[in-house]
Amino acid sequence: MADAEEVAKLLAYEFLREGRYSAAHGPVEVRSLAQAVAVADADEVIEEARESFGGIVVQSVGYEVGKDNPSVHIYLMNGSQKLIKSLPKSVDGVPIKGHRMGPVTVRPDAASSSTNHGYLFERNNRIACGSSCAPTSESSTGTLGALVRRNGSQNIYLLSNNHVLAGCNHVPSGQPVLSPSSSDGRPTMRAPGEVGRHELIHELRSGDPNFVNPCDSDLALARATNPALLTSWQGDVADGYDTPTNTSTPLSGMAVKKFGRTTGLTRGFVEALVPTPIPIGYNSKNFKGVVWFQDVWTVHSTTDAFALPGDSGSLVVTEDGSAAVGLVFAASRNGDYAWIIPMPSIVNSFGGLALVGGHGI
């Protein structure tokens, strides 16, 4: 009998091969998943996938980690509750849960065009994490996720997404980063001012996952221009908290929260790990294409929306604020689902990172 991880990989393999992933623009037989079909009961699982999941259009497939009887989660591009209820309740003994997620597209300019405000949080007259930020070269806006240090360096850096700080690989090194972003400036808010200079990225790559290794992160760093302007505090004074210096691997069911530029403080729970390549469309000023990701996690909202355009880069922490769990990089259209990069991937990036706490508190 296959376990939840194996069933998730087998279903993803078959859905990709059948062209069920809409963002993939056709059938894809991912060679890196070939080993998944070698497990026991693989033929039975694949045959059941063909017979029992006809007509569905898939966004991704994940599975629960850290639960006694883990389920496989199938995220659909569309479909009624009737369709979702008609899906098999289990495959090879593994529980199946279906969800309508809809399209997931990263559009950095969408935040400034779809929302007419962005949060700027302050503490002790310093700009706090969770605030609006963007490079001076971009009309987009996102979230200053956290302050970090690189291994062997005392310099403080701003952590956010590549598509927030680097315009999807295209912002020049040394470009000033403002907080709030210029598009979020308004009469009642502190004027946009330089808080950092763009310095490092994890590149975003577009291409067939058989030829281009899928990404596991969407990250960039900007070196803080004047650390005295910044605080490691997350969000507002009333409900905020200091950035935790501890990190945790996400676990399914874990209660989490975040502060972000668009939705402020929101809460949710970690749902599933997606271990197989998934296509996510990127559409920015200088970069348009499908970026394949794997080993990222879904977070489901327990509020109206967990994340919306502009919340990209938000640091996700445990409900008690004791540990960081990941960084938001994408969300469903209505915000009930967010995609996060897990903290183990983040702290191992750029030669090693450490979250900064207790700064300017």
N, C-alpha and C positions, 0 to 999 in steps of 0.2 A: 504493500500500500504506500502510495506517495504521500509526502508531508505537504504542508501548506506552501512552503517555498517552491517545492517541485511542481505542484499543481499550478501555482501562479506563473512559473516560467513556461510550463507546457502550454497553458492557455494563451499566454502572450505570444509564444512562438507560432502557434496555429493561427491566431487572429492576425498577426503580422503577415504570415504567409498567404492568408486568404484576402489580404487587402482591407481588413476591417478597421484599421487605424486611419481615420480620415485625413489627418495632417501628414501622413506618410505619402499621400498621393499615389497609391498603388501598392501591389503586393511587394513585400520585402522578406526574403529568407535570411535572417540574421545568423551568420555562421557562428558567432560567439554563443548562441543559444543551442547549438547542435548537441552539446553534451547533455542538455536537459531532456532530450528525447531518448536518451540511453538509459534512463532510470526505469525501475520496475513499474509495470502497468502503464508505460507511456502510450502504447498503442490504444489502450482502452480509454485513457483520458482524452487523447486527440480525437478518437472516434466520437466520444460523447460531446466534445466541443463542436464537432461538425453537425451532429444531429440535434443538439439541444440549444444552441445559441444562434440559430439562423436569423439573419436580418438585423442583428445589432451592429451598431457602429461604435467602436471603442476609442476611448481617450487613453486609457492605461489600465494595467492590472497590477495590484499590489497584494501584500499579505501582512497579517498582524504578527508583531514580534513582542514576546514577553507575556503572552497569554497562554493559559493551560490548554485551551482548545481553539487554536488560532483559525480565523476565517480568511478566505481569499476575497478581496474587494475588486469588483469590476466596475470601472468608471466609464459611463456611457456618454457619447456626444449628445444624444437626444433619446427620447423614449418616454412613454406615458408610465404612470404607476402600474397600469395593467400589464404593460410589457415587462416592467421590472419584477412584478410579482410572479410572472410566468416563467422566469428564469429558474433553472434547477436549484434546489435548496442545498445540494451538495454535489461534489464531484470526487469520486474515489474515496468517499468518507470525509472529505474536507468541506466544512460549511462554506457556502457561497453567498455573498451579499452584493447586490447591484445598486448603483447610485447614478443619478443623472447629474453629471458635472458640466456638460456643455463644452464649448471651445475654450481652450486656454491659449491666449496669445499675449506676448509681451510687447507692449506698445508704449515706450517711454514718454511720448508726447501726449498720451491719453489723459494723464493726471491733470495737466494744466488746462486741457480743453473740456474735460468732463466735470471737474470740480472747481468752484470759484474761490476756494480758500485752501490753505495748508497750515498745519499747526507749526508754531514755533514755541518750543518749551524753554523756559529759563529757570535757573536757580542761582541765587547769589549774583545776579546780573551776568551770568554765564550762559551760553547756549547749551542746552541739554540734548542728550541722545533722544532719538525719536522725532527730531525736528526735520523740517523741510531743508533740502540741500540740492545743489546742482552745479555743474561747471558753468563758467561764464559763456562758453561757446554753444550751450544747448538751450533750447526752449522747453525742454522737459524738466521734470522735477521728481525727486524721490526722497528717501529717508536716510538720515545719518544713523546707522545702526548701533555703533559702539566705538569706543576708543580702544586701541590695541597697541602693543609693542611687539616688534619683531625680535626673535631670539638674538641675543648679543648686542642689542641696541637699546638706548634709553629714549630714542625719539618716539613721540606719540603720533599715531596714525588714525585717520578716520576710516572705518570699515563700512562698506556698502556693496552694492552690486556693480558689476562691470557696466551694465546698461544704465546705471544711475550716474556713476562717477566718470565713466570712460566712453559713453556714447556707443556701446557695443564695439569696442576696440579702436575707436576713431578719434578720441580726444587726445591732443598732444600731451606728452609728458611735460609737467610743469604748469599746466593750465590751472588758473585759480578756481577754487571751489567756494561757492557762496552759501551762507545760511542766514536767513531763508533764501530760497532760490529767487531769482529776479522775477519770475512769473508769479510768485506768491507774495511779493511785496505789496503792502497796502498801508493807508494812513494810520491805522491803529496798531501797527506792528513795528518792531525794531527794523531799521533799514537793512537790506541785504548787505552783508559784509564778508570779506574773505576770511575763511576759517582753515583753508588748507590748499595744497597744490597736488594735483593728480600725479601719481608716481608709478604704481604697479597694477598689473591686471593678471587675471587668469583668462586667457583668450577664449572667446566664443567661437566655435567651429561649426560650419554648416556643411553637410554632405552625407552621403550614404553611410550608415553605420558599419557596413562591411569594409569601407575604405578609410573612414575618418572615425577615430575613437570617440565614442560618446562622451560628453562633458559630465562631470559630477559636481560642478560648481559654476556660479556666475558671481565673481568676486572682483573687487578692486580696492586699492588703498590710496589715500591721499595723505601726504605728510602734513601734520598740523602746523600752520604758520606761526601761531602764537597760542600755546596750550593754556595760557591764562584766560583766554576767551571762552574756554570750553569746560564742561563738567561731565563726569561719567554718569551723572544722574540720568535716569530714564523717565521722560515724561514730565508731568506737572508736579507741583509741590504736594498737593493733597493726596493723590493716589499713586505717585511715582515711587521709585525705588532705585537704589544704586545698581549699576551694572555688576552682576555677580562675577567673581573671578573663577568660580568653579564651572565646569561644563559637564553635561550629561549626554549620553547617547539617547536618542528618542526611543520611547517604548510605547506601544499601542495602548491607548486609554489614558496616557499621561495628561493631566490638566495643565494647560499652558496659557500664557497671555503675552501681549506685546503692546508697545506704543508705536504709532506710525504717523506719518505726515497727513494722511487723509482721514483715517477713521479713529485716530487717537488710541485710547485704551480699549482693547477687545480681548475676548477670552474664547478658548476652544479646547480641543483635545487632539492629541496625536492619533491618527487613525491607522495608516499603513505605510510600509516600506515598498517602494516600487524598484525592484532590482533589475528590471529589463529595460532595454532602450525604448524611450518614448519620444515622439516628435513634438516639439513646441515651436510654434511660429514666432519669429521676431520681426518687428517692423519698426525701424527707427530711421532717422534722417539719412544715415550712411550705410545701413546694414539691413538687408531684407533677406530672410531665408528661414529654413527649418533647422533648428538646433536639436540634436538628439541628446537626451539626458538619461542617466541611470543612477541607481542608488540614492534617490531623493525620496522625501517623505511627504505625505499629505497630512494636513491639519484641518479638522472640521470645526466650524464655528458653533459656539453655544450662545452667541449674540446674533444681531441682525446680519453682520458681515464680519469676518475675521480680517480680511484685507481687500483693498480695492486699489485701482491705479494710483500711484504715489506712495503706497505703503511698501514698495519694494525696498529691500535693505533693512527692514525692521528686525531687531533682535528678538527672538522668541525665547522666553524663559519659563521655568516651572511656575506654577500658580503661587507658591510661597516665595518666589524670587531668589531662591538659593542657588540655582544653576541655570546656565544658558543651554538651550537645546538646539537652536538653529537660526537661520537667517532666511526671511521671506524673499523669494525671487519671482514668484508668479502667483496668480489667483484665478479662480473661475470668474465668469462674467458678473455674477451677482454677489461674489465675495464670500459665499458660504464655505468654499474650500480654498486653502492656500497651499502652495508648494514651498517646502523649506529645504535648504542645504543643511545637513546635520553638522553639529559642532565638531565631531572628530575630523571631518574633512576640512573644516575651516581652520582649526588650530594647527593642522599639518601643512597648511598652505604657506607660500612665500618664505620657506625655510623655517617655519614655526612661528606661531603667534600666541600671545597671551592677552587675555582681556584685562583692561585697566579698570580698577574700581577705586573708590576713595579719592578721586581727583576733583578738586573744586567743590567739595560737598559742604 
